[in-house]
Each structure stands twice: as C-alpha cells, then as structure tokens.
C-alpha cells in the first residue's frame, strides 16, 4: 500500500514526465500501486485514507482491549479475532497493520522485534513430519488462570499444521491419541516423524540405543512409521514445529478466554482451516494447504482402532459397565441425569454429566474384573448437590445471578456452597430463598456467609438451627444483627 509520503513522491515524479514503470522502480513499489493513484487528486487520496481509518475506528475499543490485556499479541492474531467476532469485518491487511501500529504508538505499547530466519533442507513430499508439545496460561471468564497443554504436528514438505489441546500434561496415552487425531486430520502419515527426547516417548537414551516407552513402541509397530529424535530446541533440525508452537501461542492463544477444553479444540480447528493453514509463505509463495494438495497423495493411510465408548446411559441400578466392571454412581444420580461421559486420567476414571459438563464422581480404575466399584469420596457428593440445586431453581434469574457471583468470587467452593444451599432448601421454601438471593446480589456479597444471616434476620433463629449448628449460629448472628441495623437505617 502507498502512504501519503509515497503518494506525494509519485505525483512529483509524474509532473517531471516519468513513466509509470520508471516511477515504480524509483519509489520501489509495484506498478499497480502507481496505477491506482495516477489519476487521483491529493484531496481524493486523503479522503480515501480517512475513510479506511474511520471504518477501523468502530473497532478501536475492541482492539485496545486485546493489546492492553496482552500487549504482545501480534497483528495477525488481532485480525483473526476481529474476523471471528464480526463476520462482516473487511479490510486490507496492510491498512489494518498500519492502523494497529499507530494505535500501539498512541497507547505506548512496545512493538515486536523483527524475526530472523535460517535456511533449512526441504524434505520430499510425504517423507517427514515433526512433533512437539507446548503449554500456555490462559484467563478464564472468572478471572482465574489455567494452564493448557497442546500437541503440534507439522508436515515438513507442505508445512500443513495440526494442533490438539489437553487440560493436563500429556501422557503416553494422550500423546498417542493426539497422533491418531493428526493422522485423521491429514488423511494419513509420513514415512518418518521427528521428536525431542521426551519422557512421554523415550524411557532411556541408552547411549544412543533408544529405549521407547512400551505403549509408544507398540504404537510405532502398529502404525509402521520411523521415529527419529533430535536434541531439544534444535531449530536446524526441528525448527518447523518449534515455530508452530510459537505460532499457536502468539497467533491463536494470546488474548483468548478459556471456556473449556472442547471449545478450545473446536476453535483451534476453525483457526487452522481459516488462518493457520491458509497463510501464504513469502518464501514458497503458496499456503500450506496449497502445498498439501500435492503432498496428500504421498501419505500412507493409517487404520485407527475404534475408540472406547465414552457416553453411557444410567440404568436404575445407578451404575455404568466399563471394561467388565460396574462403577457405582452417587446416590440419586440416575434420577437427575440420563447420560454421563467418562474420561480416563491415568489410573482414575472421571465421570461427568453430559448435559452440564460438571463432574459427577471419580473412581480408581480396576484392572481385575470385579462386581462393583465404589466411587472415591472426593468429587462425588458436591457434584450431585450442584446439579440438584440447578434442577430445583431451573430458569430462576435470581438464583443464576447469585451463582454467577459465587463462581466469580469463590470459584473453588462452588460445590460446597451448593451443598449448603440444598440443606437450606429442606427448611425454607423457594420464595424465602429468593429473598435471600436478591439481598446478596444487591449487597454484592454472593456467598453463604451472607445468605444465611439474612434468613436468620428475616425468619428467626429457630428455623435456622435446623440447618446450621449452634456454633455456626453464633458466628452468623453478628452479621444478622448488622443486616437488621442496615434495614432500620434505610
């Protein structure tokens, strides 16, 4: 694109009688840029430039929110976020980058240093892929921080990329599953795959005679590819995938809010299809997807075993049959939900409600075939109590606002707060509890330590003692008296 200074220079050379080709070579711009301004007046040029800026000014607050929260976010990521949020957003990349640069200068945020590149050997189509892992801290909608872990695979010839996220550090089992997802995404595998000497894959280097983790060795034999290894952080041999790790961090994750691992994986696949694999390389002059059309026919198809059943219907026996064992659910679970989803995490089996995504319970996975497996104490009762409360107050705005406040201020104690509210529901009716919800919301103190004192103030000590102990009553009475004084004083 041509800025105002270059426009004036072109017009000055035009007055001297130089041709468009000569001016393009002199100013060092493409000839088509000279053609666009050849018959344009200075007023018309400035008006067009201002019109572009006015259009972007509508999105100024949105862009500033991103670069203030994460100043290191690259322009390409900001542009993708805008296109993802506003479907009708259209602007040329050069105009947008220039506008963001001006915005950064006005807000005092530092610019990025230019990246450096080193030449690498180009592999043949279908010959090699590279694998690496990354991790990143993200903000949740409640202001807390979570760490996500991701698997990256890139094809060396076409630079076609794949990324998969997990909420926990990768194990051999989850890394193998990520490989299978990648093979499905690409439609096959390359002849060899390059790795770091990661403990997920390698048990011992053994002076160059690599000893694989047993499960990974079986996976290699079943899939029939060659695994090669290099030193960690070696850009001369594995730079493509290391660049991809940085690309994911700074062009996809920066400024993004964490809304769950499934939502993150869906968003990432959309990003890969619309941006990650569509960026045109300045060196190759083709996008990874364009190159992949040639490489795909050289990939070897892989048979991927059918995954284990992940969704179960709860029967009247209140159990699920997993690998020959009957795993018990918490009491009353079958009356609150029809189906549950399971996940294997190491030696534990996690059970989630399919409707809400809340954890129901967890078990130790039994290798031997037994009749029934009792759930672990941790993660059972609170999950059910939360779902019972949500069923009791389904669609109630006051309850929902109150729980939003609890989740914001006491995210670690949501289940315990729900358990306490369910005890209250046995003594107080819904209208009485709604009065307490409204009070807590107005005072911006959404927690049981405000909820219960209001009920004590409003309905007396005797009913409250059916819910809380005498010692707890003593602690809550002080706040109940304060509420009474506040109401008396208006």
N, C-alpha and C positions, 0 to 999 in steps of 0.2 A: 504493500500500500504506500501511497505518497502522502507525506505530511506537508504542512504549509510551506516549510523552507524549501523542500524539493520542488513544490509547485511553482514558487517564485523563480527558482533557478531555471526550470524548464521554460517558463514564459520569457525569461530574459534571453535564453539561447534561441528561442523561437523568433524573437524580434531581430536577432542577428542574422536570420536566414538559414539556420542549420536545419537539416532534415530530421525526421523522427528517429531514424536509425542512429544518426550521429549523436543526437541528444541522449538517447537511451544508453549508448556506450559511455558518453561523457558523465552522465549523472549516476550511472551504474544501477539502472532499473530496467525491468522488462519493457519491450517496445509497446505491449498492450497497455501498460500503465500510462505511457506517454500519449497514446491514442485517446485514452479516456478523458484527459484534461486538455487536449489540443485545442478544442473549440469552446472550452469552458472559461467563463469570466471569473475574476477573483471573488466577486460577491457570491456567485453561484457555488464556487468551491467551498467557501467558508460556511455558507448556509447548509450545504450537504453535510459538512463535518459536524456542525452544531446539531443537526437533526439526528445523527448517529449517537451523539453524546446524550441528547435529550431522551432518546429511546432507552439507553442504558441507565439513565438517572432513575428510572422507575424501579430498577433493581438494586439501587445503591445500598439501601438498608440491608437487604439480603446478603449482598457480597461483603459488606462491612462486618456483619455478624460472624461470617465464616473466618475472615482474616484476623479479626480481633480475638476470636476464640482459639484459633490455631494459625498464627502468623506465617508458619512455614508452608501452608497449603499452596500447591502450585496452581497456576492459572488454568491448566488443563483440567484439574480436578474441580475447580470452581465452575468452569464452563459446563462440565458434565452434570454437576449438581443442579445448575440452573435449568439445563435441558431436561433433566429428570423431574424437576419440580414443576416447571412451567412448560407445558407441551408446545405452546405457540411461540416460544422464545427462538428468535433467529437473528444472528449477527455474524459477521465475518470474524474469523479467529484473530486476525491482525488488529482490527478495531477493538475487539474485546481485550486483548492482551495490553494494548496501549492504554485503554481506559483503566484497567486494574493497576497498571504501573503508576499512572497518575494518582489513583486512589491510595495506593501504598505510600507514595511520597507525601501526600496530604496528611495521612494518618500517622506518618513517622515510622512505618514498619519496614524492616530491612529487606532488601532484595536478595535473591539467591545468587550464589556464585555460579559461574558457568561450569558445566560438566566437561570432563575430559574423556576422550575415547582412545582405546588402543585396538589395533587391528587383530583379528582372530581368524583362525583357519575355518573355512566354510565346509561343513560336513555334507556328504551326499544325502539326497532325499531318502527318508526312512531309515537312516543309519543310526542316529543318536538322539536321545532326549536327556535332559538334565533335571535333577530333583533337588529341592532344598526346602527347609522349613523357616518360618518366621513367626514372630509374636508381636502383639501391639496392644497398648492400653487404650480403651475406649470409654467414653462417658455414657452412662445410661440416662434415661428420661428423668430419673430421680436425682441426678447429680452425682451418683456414686461412680466409681471406676471399676471396670472389669478388664481382665486380660483375655484376649482371644489368640488362638494359635492357628496357623494356616500352613497348608501344604501347597507347594508350587511345582508344576512340571511344565517345561518349555521344550518344544521340538527345535533342535539345533539348526536345521535347514531353513524352515519357514518362520521360526520364532513364534509359532502358534502356541498360545498360553492356556493353562488351566490352573484354577485355584480352588481349594476346598478348606473350609473353616471348621474347627472343633472348639468346644468350650474348655477343654482340658488339654494338657500337654500330650503330644502324640505318643501312643504306644505302638508296638509292632503290629497289633491287630488293627488299630485305626489307620496306621500308615498304609497297610495292605489294602484296606477298604478304600482309601483315597486313591491308590494306584488304579483300582478297579473302576472308580468313578472317572478317572482321567482317560482310561482306555475306552470307556463307553463314550466319553465326550469326543475323543479324536476318531473313534471308529476303528481302533487297532493300536498296536505298539510298534516301537522302533526295534532295531536289532540289538542295540545296547542302551543302557541307561547309566548315567554317571551320578555318583553320590559323594557326599562327605563321609568320613569315617564316623558315622553317627551310631550311638549305642542302640538306637531303635533297630538298626540293621546288622551291626557288627558286634560280636561278643568279644573277640580278641583279634588284634592285628597279627600276632604270632610271627613277628619279624618278616612281614610281607606275605605270609601264607594265611590269608584272611579266613577267620572262622565266623560264619554267619550265625545270627540268632536262628534257632531251629525253625520257627514258623516262617521267617523270611526266606530261608533256604528252600523250604518246601514250596513256597510261592514262586520262587525263581524257576524251580524244576517244572512246576505245573504250567507256568506261563511261557517258559522256554526263551527268555532273553538273557543277555550277558550283562552282569553288573560290574561296573568299573568304579574305582574310587580315586579321589584326589585329596589333597590337603584342604582343610577348611579355609574359606575366604581366599580362594586362589582364582583371581579374575582371568588369568591367562588360559585356564582350562575350563572353568565353570562360571565364567562371567555372565553368560546369558541369564541363567536362573538367578544369580545374585542381583542382577539388575531388575529382574522381575519382582523379587522380594521388596526392593525399594520402591518399585513402580506401584505395587499393591498398597504399601504403607502411605505413600505421599500423593498418589493419584486416585486412590479409591477410599481408603480408610480415614484419612485426615478430615476432621470436621463432621464425621458421620456419627450419629447417635445409635447406640446399641439397643436393639429391640428384640433380641433373641437370636440364637444361632441359626435357626431355619430361615428367618427373614434375611439374615446377613448372607447366607449362601445363595438365596434366590436373587438378592440384589447384585451379588457378585457375578452370577451367571449372566444377568442382564447387562452388567457393565462390560463383561468380556465380549458379549455379542455386539454391543453398540459402540464401545470405545477401545477396550483393552486389546482386541484383535483386529481393530479397524484403523489403527494409527499407521499412516504411511511413513515408512522409513526413508530418511533423507539420503541414506547410502544406497539402499536397494531400489528405491522409488516404487515400492509395492508394499501393501499392507500384509501382515501375517496371514490373513485369510486368503488373499490373492495367491500367495506363495503356497498355502496349504492345499489349494486345489490341485497343484502339481504333485505335492508330497503324499497326499492321502492314498493314492493307488499303490504306493510302495510300503504302506504299513501292513503289518501282519495281524489278522483278526485274532481276538482272544476270546475263549469261552469262559464266561464268568458264572460261577455257581449261583444258583438261585438263593437269594438271601433268606435267612430265617424269618419266620413270621414275627412281625413287630406289633401288630394290633390284635388284641384279644377281647372277646365278649365275656362279660362276667355272668356266671351262672348263679342259681340260687344257693349253691354251695359256697359262694363267695371266694372262689379260688381261680387260678389260671394254671393250665397244664403246660409247663415249659420244659422241654427235653426230658420228658418222662417223670417229672416231679410236679406235685401240686403245691403251688405257692399261695399261702393264705393272704387275703386282703384284710384291712382293718374292719372292725365290726360295722356293719351298715353300709359298706361301700357299694354293694350291688344295688341298693335302693336309691343311691344318689347318681350313679353313672351306669351307662350301658356298656361302654367300651373303654379300655385302657391301652396305653402304649408303653412298651418296655424298651430299655436300653441296658446293654451290658457295659459296665465300667469296671474293668479289672476283675476282681473276684466278687463284685456286687451286682445285683440285678435291681435296676431302678424302675419303678412303676409310676407312670404319670396319667393324669386324667386326659383323655383325648379331646374333651371339649374345652377345658380351661388351661391345660398345659401345666397345672400345679402338680407337684409331687404328691403321690398318694402314700407310698411306702417304699422300703427297700429291703432286700434280702441278701444273705450270703448265698452265692450260687453253689448248689450241692452237686458234686461230681457223681457220687453214688446215687442209685435210684432208691428213693425213699417215698413214703406215702404222702406226707405233708411237710412243708417247710414253713416255720413260724416267722413272721416279719421281725426285723430288728426294731428295737424300741424307738430309735431315732428316725424321725421323718414319717411316723405313722399317724398318731393322733392329731397333731396340728393340721396336717393336710386335709383330713376329713372334716375337721371342725370348720376350716375356712370355707370349704365347699358347702357345708350345711348352712352357714351364715349367708352365703351368696344365694342359696336357694330360698331361704326364708325371706330375704329382702330383695328378691329379684325385681329389677326395674325401679327401685326406690332411689330417687336422686339424692336425698339427704344421706342415706347410707353410703352411696357411691362416692359422694364428696368427702364424707368422713374418712373412708378407706383410702382415698387419694392422699389425704393429709397424713394418715398413718404411714403409708408406703413412702411418702416423701421424707418424713421426719424420723421414722423408726423402721427403716426397711428390713432390719434383721429380726424384728419382733412382730411381723405381720401375723404370723400363725398364732403366736401366743396371745396377741390382742384379740384375734377372732375366737380363740378358745374361751377367753374371759367373757366376751360378749354373748357367746352361746349359753354360758351359765346364767347370765343376766336374763336371757330370753325365757328361761323357765319360770321366772318370778314376775317380770314386768311384761306388759303387752307391747305391741308394735308402736302404738301411738305414744306411749310413755317413753319408749326408747328413741323415737323420732324427735321428741322434745329435747332429749339429751344430745342427739346428733347435731341438731340445729344450734344448741348452745355452744358446743365445742367448735363448730365451724365459725360461728360469729366471733368467738374468742381466739380463733386461730390456734387452738390447743387440742388437736385431734389425737387424743390418747386416753387410755382407760383411767389414768390418774386424774383426769378432768371429767370424764364421762360419769364415773361412779359417784364422786362428790356431788354432782348436780342432782343425781337421783336421790341421794341422801337428803339434800336440802329440800327437794320437791316432795318426796313421799315418805320421809322419816327413816329412822334407824332400824326399826323392827324388820321391815321387808328386806333391807339391805343385808342384815345379818344372816338371811337365808342364802346369800350369795358369797359373802366375804367373811373372814374370821374376825374375832374381837380385836386382835392386834392390828389388822389392816384397817378396821373401822376407826381405831384411834388415830391412825396416820391420815385417813381421809377426812376426818371431822374438821380439821383446821381449814382445809380448803372449802368444805361445805359452808362453814361459818363465813368465810370471806365472800363466797358467792351470795350468801344472804345479805351481807352488808352492801355489796355492789348493786343488788337489785333494789334494796331500800333507798340507796342514794341516787337511783335512776341511772 
